[in-house]
Amino acid sequence: MGKVAGAQNFDGKNWHEQHIAKRTRAALDEQDRAFAERHAGDTLAELACYLRRCAEHWGRSLPHVRSSAEATLPSGSAVGRTLCGRRT
């Protein structure tokens, strides 16, 4: 039997880590899509309220925002991933 080219250089740990990272990215992408779909019609005030509930849930505080013009939220998908990932 012949040897498979490169078999002696196979790094199982590296392969496993890459496989886990790929699956993690796919799961986060799906959560991002679902979050964006669920919150597509939300106003800035509704998103801010959602973020506050998530922050309270995780024991974090959000800085006070004086006006809606000062509030800059990341894209809908990043909001979900940043604090909560799902509606509480």
Legacy VTK file of the C-alpha trace (Angstrom):
# vtk DataFile Version 3.0
C-alpha trace
ASCII
DATASET POLYDATA
POINTS 88 float
0.000 0.000 0.000
1.213 3.444 -0.876
1.319 6.287 1.546
-1.060 9.205 1.242
0.851 12.363 0.410
1.089 14.650 3.420
-0.373 12.134 5.877
2.688 12.307 8.088
2.188 16.089 8.360
-1.471 15.958 9.370
-2.153 18.010 12.502
-5.303 16.579 14.074
-5.513 19.232 16.783
-5.283 22.047 14.230
-7.899 20.354 12.023
-10.231 19.976 15.013
-9.817 23.629 16.034
-10.513 24.797 12.476
-13.576 22.537 12.289
-14.937 23.918 15.577
-14.245 27.501 14.441
-16.083 26.875 11.150
-19.121 25.428 12.946
-19.077 28.298 15.453
-19.039 30.896 12.654
-21.933 29.128 10.934
-23.968 29.081 14.169
-23.269 32.776 14.819
-24.212 33.649 11.238
-27.539 31.868 11.727
-28.153 33.703 15.013
-27.312 36.998 13.289
-29.764 36.272 10.479
-32.537 35.302 12.881
-31.931 38.361 15.084
-31.971 40.727 12.113
-35.214 39.160 10.867
-36.897 39.341 14.295
-35.876 42.958 14.911
-36.070 44.371 11.373
-38.910 46.715 12.261
-37.697 47.740 15.711
-37.150 51.421 16.442
-33.945 52.709 17.991
-35.781 53.064 21.316
-36.953 49.428 21.156
-33.434 48.218 20.381
-32.031 50.307 23.246
-34.610 48.785 25.616
-33.679 45.313 24.376
-29.990 46.010 24.976
-30.680 47.258 28.495
-32.624 44.065 29.321
-29.773 41.959 27.969
-27.177 43.968 29.885
-29.176 43.567 33.105
-29.476 39.846 32.454
-25.694 39.518 32.086
-24.934 41.886 34.989
-23.526 44.654 32.819
-24.432 48.290 32.558
-24.826 50.417 29.462
-23.718 54.030 29.320
-26.484 56.594 29.470
-27.307 58.067 26.068
-28.600 61.664 26.221
-30.317 61.753 22.840
-31.172 59.402 20.025
-28.811 61.352 17.782
-25.941 60.275 20.023
-26.945 56.617 20.017
-24.963 54.615 17.515
-25.761 50.939 17.488
-23.889 48.399 15.409
-25.744 46.576 12.660
-28.671 44.468 13.822
-26.699 41.252 13.693
-23.856 42.602 15.790
-26.291 43.837 18.441
-27.634 40.360 18.992
-24.235 38.752 19.142
-22.733 41.412 21.384
-24.972 41.021 24.405
-27.706 38.487 24.160
-28.224 36.731 20.890
-31.932 36.263 21.515
-34.982 38.110 22.732
-35.419 37.801 26.502
LINES 1 89
88 0 1 2 3 4 5 6 7 8 9 10 11 12 13 14 15 16 17 18 19 20 21 22 23 24 25 26 27 28 29 30 31 32 33 34 35 36 37 38 39 40 41 42 43 44 45 46 47 48 49 50 51 52 53 54 55 56 57 58 59 60 61 62 63 64 65 66 67 68 69 70 71 72 73 74 75 76 77 78 79 80 81 82 83 84 85 86 87
